[in-house]
Each structure stands twice: as C-alpha cells, then as structure tokens.
Amino acid sequence: MGKHLVFVGGGHAHLTALVRLKEYIRRGHKVTLISPSPHQYYSGMAPGMISGIYRPQEVRFHVRRLAEDRGAEFLGDSVTAFHPRERVLFLKSGKEIPYDIVSFNTGSEVPAEKFPGERAENIFPVKPVIHFLSGRRFILRAPPKTLKRFLVAGGGPAGVEVTANLNRLLEEKGDGGNITLIGGTKLLSGYPEKVRNLALKFFQEHRIEVLEGAHAKEFTKNGAILQDGRSLEFDAAFLAVGIRPSPIFKESGVPVGEGGELLVDSFLRSPAYPEIFGGGDCIALKGARLAKVGVYAVRQNPILFHNLMAALEGGSLRPFVPQKNYLAILNMGFGRGILWRKGFVWEGRLAFLLKDYLDRSFMKKFQVSGELKEEE
C-alpha cells in the first residue's frame, strides 16, 4: 500500500526530489507539496534582483507547476504547527494534513519582534527573498530625490551583497543617496581577513559607511534602534540580521538545535522521529556547526531524494557529508565579485563571471516549467 509523502517548502534542498516526483508516484505513493507561494526564489542570485543584474524570471522556480505536472498535489499554504506523534500538519488555512513521511525545507525568517507593530512598507527583510524585488520596485517608483538615506543591517555575506547591489541600483538611478551598513561585531566575521578587507575597500571607494561593533535591536518606519541606544534614521532599509527558522519545530516538541532548527542526523532525519526529514537553513546537523549558506542545501538535494525514497520503500539511507572547503563568491555589483576557497582569494570581473556561470548552470537543471517565458 502506498504512503503519503509531504514536502513542506519548495526550497533548494527539495529541488531534485521535486523534479523526480514521478519516481515516488510510480511506486504508488501520494505526494503533496505545501508552499505559501507558487514560486521559489534562488537566494544565491537574489541580491542581483536589487541591482537589476537578474530579472525575477531568471532567479525563480515554478514549484507549483513542478509538482502538479508530475502528478503531485500542490497546496498554496503554510504549516503553522504539527504533531510528530500523530503525524499531522496544521495549516494556516485550517486544514489538517496527515503524513507518513514529511520533509521540511522552509528556510528562515526575520522574527516579528524586530518590528513593533506592523512591518513598514519601506523595510525589506531578506527572507523571503521576494522582498529584494519589492525593495527595488519601491526605490524605482519613488519620486526623484525623496529617498536619501538607506540602511542595510547585517554584516554577513547577505548584508554585503545587498549593500553592493543597492549601491549599483542607486548609482544607475542617478538619484543620489547615502548607504549605511550595520556590520555587527565585525564585518564578515569568520571569513578570511583578505576577503573582509576587499569588501571594506569596496565600500570605502563607494562612500558607504560601515558601522562595526553595532547591532540593530528593532526597526520602525523611520529608523533603527541600536542595542547601545543610538538611533539611525532611514528612508528605506534592508534587513539581513536576526534570521532564524520557523518556531514550529521548537513548539512541536521535536529535538532542535541551538537556534530552534529541526535537529537532524547525518541522514538528514530527526533522531527522535525517523519519518521526519529536513534540509537547508531550517535544520541543524547533529555534531556539526554549518553556516547558513546555500551550498549545503544544494548538496543535500540528491541525499534527500534518495533517503525519502528509502524511508518510503524500506531501503538503506545515505549520509550527508558537508564539504569543508567550499567555493564562495560574493556578488559585489557592477559585474565584479570576491572569490575565495581555502587560502585562495580573488577579486574582480572573473570572479563574478564564474559565479554567474555556476548559478545559471544550477538554475538550468531545475527551471523545467517555462520560468524564463513568464512575465515579471
């Protein structure tokens, strides 16, 4: 008798399984994909939407078509809670979805407490990444000379890329404006010093103010309040700070990581509930501390596809072994990038061209639903 396999989220770690859904269905299993949006945007290219390097169609997968064209059910909804013992998912719409096997790839979010009251229309968290496009449109539609002060919060790779691509957008619009980057304790902390220095040099050349030793506490329509009591006014802000997984894992009672992520073993499976799997930013790998970078989700793709099939069919599982020295490239706008791997660091146009080639090659594997022909 077939089982019910449910995918919660259409993120990067689920893409191989979604493209190959027919292999589950041919074996008699029912498959459901739950995602709040019919599109899933690729975070590795998303900052380029701010500057206009990439059109939205180039950066997204049509996960609804991906599922339905292969015989799966798509639910445009989100999971607000689940009972692991009863194997039931509770959706925002009020529906209850039972499952035999479930896999979570729900990414991360900026917590609501960062915004007293409702989030203002001029504040754009980096999660979900569709906000990059919203931020670009907000800036382009604003009357000339009305937006002068821009803030980016977050000293990690996302904050750096957002700042660089925002700078390109403002220079091309020709409307002026000052950008301040709140870099946390130290910009690109944990990354090679040469990479950090190249990023700082770029920001200095483009007259972008970088505040180190500063942390944003909360955001209102007109300004950010820092932990030391200072306030910074802005006309538009992008937030790449305080990102965390959905609280549903902690609330459900399943084992979680330090940040509330779904805790998984080397098979990407919950150690307490063998029918629960996960990948991407929403998981914590037992015995390892992984950075929240897309390369891990991409490499979890084939492992999750195989292990979900094994869980359904009673087969053997494969372990996920995280790569220690992965290639990383920052998109610095203007067709330039900063590349590093192991001890090698390179800055320039070739770095961006390599990133662009690798990103487009990845997209080509999974953009199989006519995405490039869609309207914006």
Short mmCIF file of the C-alpha atoms (twelve columns), coordinates in Angstrom:
data_MODEL
# 
_entry.id   MODEL 
# 
loop_
_atom_site.group_PDB 
_atom_site.id 
_atom_site.type_symbol 
_atom_site.label_atom_id 
_atom_site.label_alt_id 
_atom_site.label_comp_id 
_atom_site.label_asym_id 
_atom_site.label_seq_id 
_atom_site.Cartn_x 
_atom_site.Cartn_y 
_atom_site.Cartn_z 
_atom_site.pdbx_PDB_model_num 
ATOM 1   C CA . MET A 1   0.000  0.000  0.000   1 
ATOM 2   C CA . GLY A 2   1.304  3.448  -0.937  1 
ATOM 3   C CA . LYS A 3   2.273  6.052  1.632   1 
ATOM 4   C CA . HIS A 4   1.792  9.814  1.833   1 
ATOM 5   C CA . LEU A 5   4.970  11.870 1.342   1 
ATOM 6   C CA . VAL A 6   4.656  15.573 2.161   1 
ATOM 7   C CA . PHE A 7   7.179  18.264 1.239   1 
ATOM 8   C CA . VAL A 8   6.901  21.394 3.378   1 
ATOM 9   C CA . GLY A 9   8.555  24.168 1.386   1 
ATOM 10  C CA . GLY A 10  9.940  24.179 -2.134  1 
ATOM 11  C CA . GLY A 11  13.458 25.271 -1.217  1 
ATOM 12  C CA . HIS A 12  16.828 24.380 -2.713  1 
ATOM 13  C CA . ALA A 13  17.212 21.095 -0.816  1 
ATOM 14  C CA . HIS A 14  13.935 19.740 -2.239  1 
ATOM 15  C CA . LEU A 15  14.527 20.520 -5.908  1 
ATOM 16  C CA . THR A 16  15.966 17.171 -7.008  1 
ATOM 17  C CA . ALA A 17  13.110 15.348 -5.303  1 
ATOM 18  C CA . LEU A 18  10.527 17.675 -6.886  1 
ATOM 19  C CA . VAL A 19  11.941 17.230 -10.386 1 
ATOM 20  C CA . ARG A 20  11.871 13.447 -9.869  1 
ATOM 21  C CA . LEU A 21  8.465  13.232 -8.154  1 
ATOM 22  C CA . LYS A 22  7.197  10.707 -10.690 1 
ATOM 23  C CA . GLU A 23  9.607  8.144  -9.259  1 
ATOM 24  C CA . TYR A 24  7.751  8.283  -5.934  1 
ATOM 25  C CA . ILE A 25  4.334  8.325  -7.569  1 
ATOM 26  C CA . ARG A 26  5.074  5.384  -9.910  1 
ATOM 27  C CA . ARG A 27  5.667  3.281  -6.802  1 
ATOM 28  C CA . GLY A 28  2.148  4.030  -5.599  1 
ATOM 29  C CA . HIS A 29  2.905  6.838  -3.164  1 
ATOM 30  C CA . LYS A 30  0.876  10.028 -2.826  1 
ATOM 31  C CA . VAL A 31  2.907  13.248 -2.851  1 
ATOM 32  C CA . THR A 32  1.899  16.703 -1.587  1 
ATOM 33  C CA . LEU A 33  3.891  19.942 -1.722  1 
ATOM 34  C CA . ILE A 34  2.934  22.700 0.733   1 
ATOM 35  C CA . SER A 35  4.354  26.130 -0.082  1 
ATOM 36  C CA . PRO A 36  2.933  29.626 0.504   1 
ATOM 37  C CA . SER A 37  3.990  30.737 -2.990  1 
ATOM 38  C CA . PRO A 38  3.926  29.025 -6.398  1 
ATOM 39  C CA . HIS A 39  7.450  30.363 -6.944  1 
ATOM 40  C CA . GLN A 40  10.665 29.659 -5.064  1 
ATOM 41  C CA . TYR A 41  13.492 32.181 -5.476  1 
ATOM 42  C CA . TYR A 42  17.146 31.141 -5.510  1 
ATOM 43  C CA . SER A 43  18.938 33.021 -2.738  1 
ATOM 44  C CA . GLY A 44  22.323 32.742 -4.445  1 
ATOM 45  C CA . MET A 45  21.214 35.104 -7.218  1 
ATOM 46  C CA . ALA A 46  18.581 37.119 -5.360  1 
ATOM 47  C CA . PRO A 47  20.725 40.167 -4.414  1 
ATOM 48  C CA . GLY A 48  21.209 40.686 -8.147  1 
ATOM 49  C CA . MET A 49  17.480 41.422 -8.408  1 
ATOM 50  C CA . ILE A 50  18.045 44.607 -6.409  1 
ATOM 51  C CA . SER A 51  20.578 45.973 -8.892  1 
ATOM 52  C CA . GLY A 52  18.738 44.602 -11.926 1 
ATOM 53  C CA . ILE A 53  21.533 42.232 -12.943 1 
ATOM 54  C CA . TYR A 54  18.889 39.495 -12.984 1 
ATOM 55  C CA . ARG A 55  15.227 39.538 -13.946 1 
ATOM 56  C CA . PRO A 56  12.881 37.798 -11.485 1 
ATOM 57  C CA . GLN A 57  12.206 35.051 -14.046 1 
ATOM 58  C CA . GLU A 58  15.900 34.146 -14.045 1 
ATOM 59  C CA . VAL A 59  16.020 33.703 -10.281 1 
ATOM 60  C CA . ARG A 60  12.969 31.552 -9.536  1 
ATOM 61  C CA . PHE A 61  11.493 28.080 -9.921  1 
ATOM 62  C CA . HIS A 62  7.787  27.495 -10.518 1 
ATOM 63  C CA . VAL A 63  7.364  24.865 -7.816  1 
ATOM 64  C CA . ARG A 64  3.604  24.616 -8.260  1 
ATOM 65  C CA . ARG A 65  3.992  23.541 -11.884 1 
ATOM 66  C CA . LEU A 66  6.946  21.384 -10.915 1 
ATOM 67  C CA . ALA A 67  4.673  19.447 -8.543  1 
ATOM 68  C CA . GLU A 68  1.403  19.385 -10.470 1 
ATOM 69  C CA . ASP A 69  2.962  18.495 -13.830 1 
ATOM 70  C CA . ARG A 70  4.372  15.365 -12.198 1 
ATOM 71  C CA . GLY A 71  1.150  14.255 -10.537 1 
ATOM 72  C CA . ALA A 72  1.595  15.690 -7.049  1 
ATOM 73  C CA . GLU A 73  -0.867 17.873 -5.141  1 
ATOM 74  C CA . PHE A 74  0.138  21.489 -4.510  1 
ATOM 75  C CA . LEU A 75  -1.263 23.402 -1.542  1 
ATOM 76  C CA . GLY A 76  -0.643 27.158 -1.522  1 
ATOM 77  C CA . ASP A 77  -0.472 27.306 2.248   1 
ATOM 78  C CA . SER A 78  1.941  27.262 5.172   1 
ATOM 79  C CA . VAL A 79  2.407  24.967 8.161   1 
ATOM 80  C CA . THR A 80  1.754  26.708 11.481  1 
ATOM 81  C CA . ALA A 81  2.128  23.646 13.736  1 
ATOM 82  C CA . PHE A 82  2.489  19.881 13.631  1 
ATOM 83  C CA . HIS A 83  2.118  16.881 15.935  1 
ATOM 84  C CA . PRO A 84  5.017  14.480 15.349  1 
ATOM 85  C CA . ARG A 85  3.428  11.603 17.276  1 
ATOM 86  C CA . GLU A 86  0.125  11.805 15.409  1 
ATOM 87  C CA . ARG A 87  1.918  12.673 12.145  1 
ATOM 88  C CA . VAL A 88  -0.378 15.599 11.353  1 
ATOM 89  C CA . LEU A 89  0.444  19.028 9.888   1 
ATOM 90  C CA . PHE A 90  -1.763 22.018 10.752  1 
ATOM 91  C CA . LEU A 91  -2.007 24.668 8.038   1 
ATOM 92  C CA . LYS A 92  -2.700 28.395 8.175   1 
ATOM 93  C CA . SER A 93  -5.928 27.806 6.238   1 
ATOM 94  C CA . GLY A 94  -7.217 25.481 8.957   1 
ATOM 95  C CA . LYS A 95  -6.605 22.281 7.018   1 
ATOM 96  C CA . GLU A 96  -5.046 19.264 8.692   1 
ATOM 97  C CA . ILE A 97  -2.733 17.128 6.561   1 
ATOM 98  C CA . PRO A 98  -1.731 13.639 7.750   1 
ATOM 99  C CA . TYR A 99  1.562  12.209 6.544   1 
ATOM 100 C CA . ASP A 100 3.628  9.046  6.628   1 
ATOM 101 C CA . ILE A 101 6.888  10.771 5.691   1 
ATOM 102 C CA . VAL A 102 7.489  14.540 5.820   1 
ATOM 103 C CA . SER A 103 10.439 16.676 4.745   1 
ATOM 104 C CA . PHE A 104 10.902 20.305 5.798   1 
ATOM 105 C CA . ASN A 105 12.768 22.861 3.703   1 
ATOM 106 C CA . THR A 106 11.183 26.047 4.992   1 
ATOM 107 C CA . GLY A 107 14.257 28.274 5.155   1 
ATOM 108 C CA . SER A 108 14.424 31.034 7.735   1 
ATOM 109 C CA . GLU A 109 12.682 34.283 8.607   1 
ATOM 110 C CA . VAL A 110 13.246 37.634 10.296  1 
ATOM 111 C CA . PRO A 111 11.382 37.463 13.639  1 
ATOM 112 C CA . ALA A 112 8.345  39.690 14.065  1 
ATOM 113 C CA . GLU A 113 9.676  41.248 17.277  1 
ATOM 114 C CA . LYS A 114 12.145 43.221 15.165  1 
ATOM 115 C CA . PHE A 115 9.143  45.330 14.094  1 
ATOM 116 C CA . PRO A 116 6.982  46.992 16.771  1 
ATOM 117 C CA . GLY A 117 3.511  46.758 15.274  1 
ATOM 118 C CA . GLU A 118 3.269  46.058 11.550  1 
ATOM 119 C CA . ARG A 119 6.369  45.972 9.343   1 
ATOM 120 C CA . ALA A 120 6.528  49.276 7.437   1 
ATOM 121 C CA . GLU A 121 6.378  49.325 3.630   1 
ATOM 122 C CA . ASN A 122 9.902  50.759 3.406   1 
ATOM 123 C CA . ILE A 123 11.525 47.868 5.328   1 
ATOM 124 C CA . PHE A 124 12.605 44.785 3.386   1 
ATOM 125 C CA . PRO A 125 13.808 41.673 5.246   1 
ATOM 126 C CA . VAL A 126 15.982 39.378 3.137   1 
ATOM 127 C CA . LYS A 127 13.688 36.443 3.954   1 
ATOM 128 C CA . PRO A 128 11.668 35.601 1.989   1 
ATOM 129 C CA . VAL A 129 13.922 36.776 -0.846  1 
ATOM 130 C CA . ILE A 130 10.997 38.106 -2.911  1 
ATOM 131 C CA . HIS A 131 11.493 41.199 -0.723  1 
ATOM 132 C CA . PHE A 132 14.588 42.004 -2.814  1 
ATOM 133 C CA . LEU A 133 12.321 42.629 -5.789  1 
ATOM 134 C CA . SER A 134 9.868  44.593 -3.648  1 
ATOM 135 C CA . GLY A 135 12.707 46.812 -2.432  1 
ATOM 136 C CA . ARG A 136 13.914 47.513 -5.963  1 
ATOM 137 C CA . ARG A 137 10.413 48.465 -7.104  1 
ATOM 138 C CA . PHE A 138 9.892  50.688 -4.062  1 
ATOM 139 C CA . ILE A 139 13.081 52.632 -4.837  1 
ATOM 140 C CA . LEU A 140 12.435 52.957 -8.575  1 
ATOM 141 C CA . ARG A 141 8.841  54.134 -8.078  1 
ATOM 142 C CA . ALA A 142 9.724  56.787 -5.507  1 
ATOM 143 C CA . PRO A 143 9.591  60.405 -6.767  1 
ATOM 144 C CA . PRO A 144 13.039 61.887 -7.523  1 
ATOM 145 C CA . LYS A 145 15.115 62.991 -4.528  1 
ATOM 146 C CA . THR A 146 12.633 61.647 -1.953  1 
ATOM 147 C CA . LEU A 147 14.770 58.717 -0.780  1 
ATOM 148 C CA . LYS A 148 18.149 59.867 0.519   1 
ATOM 149 C CA . ARG A 149 19.033 57.630 3.467   1 
ATOM 150 C CA . PHE A 150 19.397 53.868 3.069   1 
ATOM 151 C CA . LEU A 151 20.202 51.308 5.730   1 
ATOM 152 C CA . VAL A 152 21.358 47.693 5.465   1 
ATOM 153 C CA . ALA A 153 21.518 45.651 8.676   1 
ATOM 154 C CA . GLY A 154 23.716 42.573 8.731   1 
ATOM 155 C CA . GLY A 155 27.451 42.021 8.478   1 
ATOM 156 C CA . GLY A 156 27.381 38.584 6.860   1 
ATOM 157 C CA . PRO A 157 27.588 37.696 3.149   1 
ATOM 158 C CA . ALA A 158 23.913 38.558 2.560   1 
ATOM 159 C CA . GLY A 159 24.324 42.032 4.057   1 
ATOM 160 C CA . VAL A 160 27.459 42.659 1.992   1 
ATOM 161 C CA . GLU A 161 25.833 41.560 -1.282  1 
ATOM 162 C CA . VAL A 162 22.657 43.534 -0.596  1 
ATOM 163 C CA . THR A 163 24.693 46.673 0.144   1 
ATOM 164 C CA . ALA A 164 26.803 46.327 -3.004  1 
ATOM 165 C CA . ASN A 165 23.799 45.744 -5.262  1 
ATOM 166 C CA . LEU A 166 21.768 48.508 -3.623  1 
ATOM 167 C CA . ASN A 167 24.691 50.828 -4.343  1 
ATOM 168 C CA . ARG A 168 24.616 49.855 -8.013  1 
ATOM 169 C CA . LEU A 169 20.860 50.500 -8.196  1 
ATOM 170 C CA . LEU A 170 21.230 53.970 -6.668  1 
ATOM 171 C CA . GLU A 171 24.133 54.908 -8.942  1 
ATOM 172 C CA . GLU A 172 22.233 53.800 -12.039 1 
ATOM 173 C CA . LYS A 173 19.087 55.629 -10.931 1 
ATOM 174 C CA . GLY A 174 21.253 58.730 -10.533 1 
ATOM 175 C CA . ASP A 175 19.214 59.983 -7.610  1 
ATOM 176 C CA . GLY A 176 21.955 60.083 -5.006  1 
ATOM 177 C CA . GLY A 177 21.564 58.738 -1.506  1 
ATOM 178 C CA . ASN A 178 23.739 57.590 1.372   1 
ATOM 179 C CA . ILE A 179 24.040 53.960 2.458   1 
ATOM 180 C CA . THR A 180 24.907 52.833 5.980   1 
ATOM 181 C CA . LEU A 181 25.724 49.178 6.680   1 
ATOM 182 C CA . ILE A 182 25.328 47.959 10.262  1 
ATOM 183 C CA . GLY A 183 28.013 45.292 10.300  1 
ATOM 184 C CA . GLY A 184 27.519 43.678 13.699  1 
ATOM 185 C CA . THR A 185 30.558 42.953 15.840  1 
ATOM 186 C CA . LYS A 186 32.785 42.678 12.776  1 
ATOM 187 C CA . LEU A 187 32.012 42.703 9.053   1 
ATOM 188 C CA . LEU A 188 32.277 39.185 7.570   1 
ATOM 189 C CA . SER A 189 33.339 37.772 10.914  1 
ATOM 190 C CA . GLY A 190 34.728 34.268 10.491  1 
ATOM 191 C CA . TYR A 191 35.740 34.826 6.888   1 
ATOM 192 C CA . PRO A 192 39.322 35.284 5.608   1 
ATOM 193 C CA . GLU A 193 40.776 38.667 6.563   1 
ATOM 194 C CA . LYS A 194 41.674 39.367 2.938   1 
ATOM 195 C CA . VAL A 195 38.023 38.898 1.910   1 
ATOM 196 C CA . ARG A 196 36.903 41.255 4.657   1 
ATOM 197 C CA . ASN A 197 39.491 43.870 3.649   1 
ATOM 198 C CA . LEU A 198 38.444 43.710 -0.010  1 
ATOM 199 C CA . ALA A 199 34.804 44.258 0.983   1 
ATOM 200 C CA . LEU A 200 35.745 47.192 3.227   1 
ATOM 201 C CA . LYS A 201 37.854 48.694 0.438   1 
ATOM 202 C CA . PHE A 202 34.914 48.416 -1.969  1 
ATOM 203 C CA . PHE A 203 32.592 50.181 0.470   1 
ATOM 204 C CA . GLN A 204 35.149 52.905 1.135   1 
ATOM 205 C CA . GLU A 205 35.590 53.540 -2.601  1 
ATOM 206 C CA . HIS A 206 31.821 53.886 -2.985  1 
ATOM 207 C CA . ARG A 207 31.449 56.085 0.124   1 
ATOM 208 C CA . ILE A 208 29.362 53.562 2.004   1 
ATOM 209 C CA . GLU A 209 29.507 53.912 5.787   1 
ATOM 210 C CA . VAL A 210 30.186 50.646 7.643   1 
ATOM 211 C CA . LEU A 211 29.386 50.526 11.368  1 
ATOM 212 C CA . GLU A 212 31.210 47.742 13.192  1 
ATOM 213 C CA . GLY A 213 30.597 46.984 16.837  1 
ATOM 214 C CA . ALA A 214 26.949 47.930 16.246  1 
ATOM 215 C CA . HIS A 215 23.838 45.763 16.454  1 
ATOM 216 C CA . ALA A 216 20.277 46.670 15.461  1 
ATOM 217 C CA . LYS A 217 17.655 45.961 18.112  1 
ATOM 218 C CA . GLU A 218 14.423 46.927 16.348  1 
ATOM 219 C CA . PHE A 219 13.116 48.827 13.347  1 
ATOM 220 C CA . THR A 220 10.347 51.380 12.919  1 
ATOM 221 C CA . LYS A 221 9.148  53.155 9.781   1 
ATOM 222 C CA . ASN A 222 11.711 55.919 10.101  1 
ATOM 223 C CA . GLY A 223 14.669 54.429 11.889  1 
ATOM 224 C CA . ALA A 224 16.622 51.656 13.559  1 
ATOM 225 C CA . ILE A 225 17.291 51.485 17.278  1 
ATOM 226 C CA . LEU A 226 20.682 50.004 18.136  1 
ATOM 227 C CA . GLN A 227 21.463 47.946 21.207  1 
ATOM 228 C CA . ASP A 228 23.631 50.763 22.602  1 
ATOM 229 C CA . GLY A 229 20.658 53.153 22.459  1 
ATOM 230 C CA . ARG A 230 21.626 55.046 19.320  1 
ATOM 231 C CA . SER A 231 19.082 55.539 16.552  1 
ATOM 232 C CA . LEU A 232 19.667 55.743 12.799  1 
ATOM 233 C CA . GLU A 233 17.092 57.329 10.530  1 
ATOM 234 C CA . PHE A 234 16.404 55.925 7.072   1 
ATOM 235 C CA . ASP A 235 14.043 56.224 4.127   1 
ATOM 236 C CA . ALA A 236 14.409 52.548 3.162   1 
ATOM 237 C CA . ALA A 237 16.065 49.589 4.871   1 
ATOM 238 C CA . PHE A 238 17.083 46.028 4.017   1 
ATOM 239 C CA . LEU A 239 17.449 43.576 6.906   1 
ATOM 240 C CA . ALA A 240 19.846 40.630 6.802   1 
ATOM 241 C CA . VAL A 241 20.050 40.247 10.560  1 
ATOM 242 C CA . GLY A 242 18.401 38.175 13.282  1 
ATOM 243 C CA . ILE A 243 17.338 35.474 10.846  1 
ATOM 244 C CA . ARG A 244 16.021 32.279 12.438  1 
ATOM 245 C CA . PRO A 245 13.977 29.199 11.477  1 
ATOM 246 C CA . SER A 246 10.241 28.944 11.951  1 
ATOM 247 C CA . PRO A 247 9.239  28.416 15.604  1 
ATOM 248 C CA . ILE A 248 7.121  25.363 14.673  1 
ATOM 249 C CA . PHE A 249 9.957  22.923 15.380  1 
ATOM 250 C CA . LYS A 250 10.532 24.067 18.938  1 
ATOM 251 C CA . GLU A 251 6.802  24.306 19.582  1 
ATOM 252 C CA . SER A 252 6.161  20.784 18.258  1 
ATOM 253 C CA . GLY A 253 8.481  19.137 20.769  1 
ATOM 254 C CA . VAL A 254 10.877 17.567 18.254  1 
ATOM 255 C CA . PRO A 255 14.617 17.790 19.031  1 
ATOM 256 C CA . VAL A 256 16.005 21.141 17.892  1 
ATOM 257 C CA . GLY A 257 19.361 22.874 17.527  1 
ATOM 258 C CA . GLU A 258 20.589 25.890 19.479  1 
ATOM 259 C CA . GLY A 259 18.729 28.281 17.179  1 
ATOM 260 C CA . GLY A 260 15.461 26.345 17.156  1 
ATOM 261 C CA . GLU A 261 16.237 24.489 13.927  1 
ATOM 262 C CA . LEU A 262 14.960 20.965 13.283  1 
ATOM 263 C CA . LEU A 263 17.758 18.720 14.565  1 
ATOM 264 C CA . VAL A 264 18.756 16.000 12.080  1 
ATOM 265 C CA . ASP A 265 21.366 13.245 11.943  1 
ATOM 266 C CA . SER A 266 23.757 12.552 9.073   1 
ATOM 267 C CA . PHE A 267 20.843 11.085 7.086   1 
ATOM 268 C CA . LEU A 268 19.009 14.445 7.350   1 
ATOM 269 C CA . ARG A 269 16.457 12.686 9.566   1 
ATOM 270 C CA . SER A 270 15.153 13.553 13.015  1 
ATOM 271 C CA . PRO A 271 16.909 11.364 15.611  1 
ATOM 272 C CA . ALA A 272 13.632 11.013 17.525  1 
ATOM 273 C CA . TYR A 273 11.170 10.687 14.637  1 
ATOM 274 C CA . PRO A 274 12.544 8.653  11.693  1 
ATOM 275 C CA . GLU A 275 9.666  9.740  9.454   1 
ATOM 276 C CA . ILE A 276 10.730 13.419 9.680   1 
ATOM 277 C CA . PHE A 277 13.447 14.771 7.362   1 
ATOM 278 C CA . GLY A 278 14.719 18.231 6.510   1 
ATOM 279 C CA . GLY A 279 17.269 20.302 4.639   1 
ATOM 280 C CA . GLY A 280 18.558 23.829 4.131   1 
ATOM 281 C CA . ASP A 281 18.531 26.683 6.631   1 
ATOM 282 C CA . CYS A 282 15.761 25.201 8.786   1 
ATOM 283 C CA . ILE A 283 17.884 22.282 10.042  1 
ATOM 284 C CA . ALA A 284 20.780 21.821 12.454  1 
ATOM 285 C CA . LEU A 285 23.075 18.893 11.658  1 
ATOM 286 C CA . LYS A 286 23.865 16.879 14.783  1 
ATOM 287 C CA . GLY A 287 27.571 17.023 15.626  1 
ATOM 288 C CA . ALA A 288 28.357 19.802 13.141  1 
ATOM 289 C CA . ARG A 289 28.008 23.570 13.009  1 
ATOM 290 C CA . LEU A 290 27.149 24.633 9.465   1 
ATOM 291 C CA . ALA A 291 26.987 28.186 8.174   1 
ATOM 292 C CA . LYS A 292 23.608 29.231 6.752   1 
ATOM 293 C CA . VAL A 293 24.787 29.191 3.146   1 
ATOM 294 C CA . GLY A 294 23.033 27.815 0.088   1 
ATOM 295 C CA . VAL A 295 25.838 25.450 -0.897  1 
ATOM 296 C CA . TYR A 296 24.803 22.993 1.819   1 
ATOM 297 C CA . ALA A 297 21.155 22.953 0.748   1 
ATOM 298 C CA . VAL A 298 22.211 22.381 -2.863  1 
ATOM 299 C CA . ARG A 299 24.407 19.437 -1.862  1 
ATOM 300 C CA . GLN A 300 21.635 17.964 0.293   1 
ATOM 301 C CA . ASN A 301 19.426 17.689 -2.816  1 
ATOM 302 C CA . PRO A 302 20.354 14.172 -4.001  1 
ATOM 303 C CA . ILE A 303 20.715 12.875 -0.437  1 
ATOM 304 C CA . LEU A 304 17.167 13.897 0.477   1 
ATOM 305 C CA . PHE A 305 15.757 12.460 -2.749  1 
ATOM 306 C CA . HIS A 306 17.396 9.101  -2.050  1 
ATOM 307 C CA . ASN A 307 16.648 8.970  1.677   1 
ATOM 308 C CA . LEU A 308 12.985 9.884  1.265   1 
ATOM 309 C CA . MET A 309 12.633 7.051  -1.237  1 
ATOM 310 C CA . ALA A 310 14.444 4.720  1.162   1 
ATOM 311 C CA . ALA A 311 12.118 5.734  4.003   1 
ATOM 312 C CA . LEU A 312 9.084  5.018  1.829   1 
ATOM 313 C CA . GLU A 313 10.395 1.730  0.441   1 
ATOM 314 C CA . GLY A 314 12.421 0.361  3.350   1 
ATOM 315 C CA . GLY A 315 15.812 0.879  1.721   1 
ATOM 316 C CA . SER A 316 19.180 1.910  3.111   1 
ATOM 317 C CA . LEU A 317 19.945 5.557  3.818   1 
ATOM 318 C CA . ARG A 318 22.893 7.627  2.590   1 
ATOM 319 C CA . PRO A 319 24.753 10.069 4.857   1 
ATOM 320 C CA . PHE A 320 25.210 13.732 4.053   1 
ATOM 321 C CA . VAL A 321 28.864 14.722 4.413   1 
ATOM 322 C CA . PRO A 322 29.233 18.534 4.435   1 
ATOM 323 C CA . GLN A 323 32.034 19.937 2.324   1 
ATOM 324 C CA . LYS A 324 34.639 21.699 4.456   1 
ATOM 325 C CA . ASN A 325 36.304 23.928 1.869   1 
ATOM 326 C CA . TYR A 326 33.573 25.065 -0.495  1 
ATOM 327 C CA . LEU A 327 33.957 27.748 -3.144  1 
ATOM 328 C CA . ALA A 328 32.308 31.027 -2.122  1 
ATOM 329 C CA . ILE A 329 31.810 34.121 -4.281  1 
ATOM 330 C CA . LEU A 330 30.231 37.447 -3.315  1 
ATOM 331 C CA . ASN A 331 28.304 39.411 -5.946  1 
ATOM 332 C CA . MET A 332 29.590 42.973 -5.479  1 
ATOM 333 C CA . GLY A 333 27.518 44.540 -8.264  1 
ATOM 334 C CA . PHE A 334 28.986 46.229 -11.335 1 
ATOM 335 C CA . GLY A 335 29.964 42.809 -12.713 1 
ATOM 336 C CA . ARG A 336 32.576 42.202 -10.008 1 
ATOM 337 C CA . GLY A 337 32.930 39.610 -7.288  1 
ATOM 338 C CA . ILE A 338 35.088 38.436 -4.399  1 
ATOM 339 C CA . LEU A 339 36.009 34.741 -4.567  1 
ATOM 340 C CA . TRP A 340 37.677 32.507 -2.026  1 
ATOM 341 C CA . ARG A 341 38.371 28.854 -1.420  1 
ATOM 342 C CA . LYS A 342 40.762 27.502 1.182   1 
ATOM 343 C CA . GLY A 343 43.558 30.093 1.213   1 
ATOM 344 C CA . PHE A 344 42.961 31.493 -2.264  1 
ATOM 345 C CA . VAL A 345 41.227 34.877 -2.625  1 
ATOM 346 C CA . TRP A 346 40.454 36.737 -5.863  1 
ATOM 347 C CA . GLU A 347 38.579 39.956 -6.616  1 
ATOM 348 C CA . GLY A 348 37.392 41.179 -9.987  1 
ATOM 349 C CA . ARG A 349 35.235 40.550 -13.021 1 
ATOM 350 C CA . LEU A 350 36.348 36.938 -13.489 1 
ATOM 351 C CA . ALA A 351 35.086 36.106 -10.001 1 
ATOM 352 C CA . PHE A 352 31.608 37.400 -10.858 1 
ATOM 353 C CA . LEU A 353 31.588 35.660 -14.254 1 
ATOM 354 C CA . LEU A 354 32.383 32.342 -12.579 1 
ATOM 355 C CA . LYS A 355 29.622 32.863 -10.009 1 
ATOM 356 C CA . ASP A 356 27.177 33.797 -12.761 1 
ATOM 357 C CA . TYR A 357 28.080 30.678 -14.757 1 
ATOM 358 C CA . LEU A 358 27.718 28.357 -11.761 1 
ATOM 359 C CA . ASP A 359 24.417 29.932 -10.685 1 
ATOM 360 C CA . ARG A 360 22.901 29.781 -14.163 1 
ATOM 361 C CA . SER A 361 24.030 26.166 -14.559 1 
ATOM 362 C CA . PHE A 362 22.267 25.275 -11.303 1 
ATOM 363 C CA . MET A 363 19.097 27.092 -12.371 1 
ATOM 364 C CA . LYS A 364 19.060 25.335 -15.741 1 
ATOM 365 C CA . LYS A 365 18.770 21.935 -14.027 1 
ATOM 366 C CA . PHE A 366 15.542 22.842 -12.283 1 
ATOM 367 C CA . GLN A 367 13.894 25.557 -14.407 1 
ATOM 368 C CA . VAL A 368 11.895 22.980 -16.342 1 
ATOM 369 C CA . SER A 369 8.465  24.625 -16.112 1 
ATOM 370 C CA . GLY A 370 8.796  27.529 -18.549 1 
ATOM 371 C CA . GLU A 371 10.021 30.034 -15.969 1 
ATOM 372 C CA . LEU A 372 12.059 32.140 -18.398 1 
ATOM 373 C CA . LYS A 373 8.977  32.746 -20.568 1 
ATOM 374 C CA . GLU A 374 6.903  34.113 -17.684 1 
ATOM 375 C CA . GLU A 375 6.097  37.770 -17.181 1 
ATOM 376 C CA . GLU A 376 7.758  39.568 -14.280 1 
# 
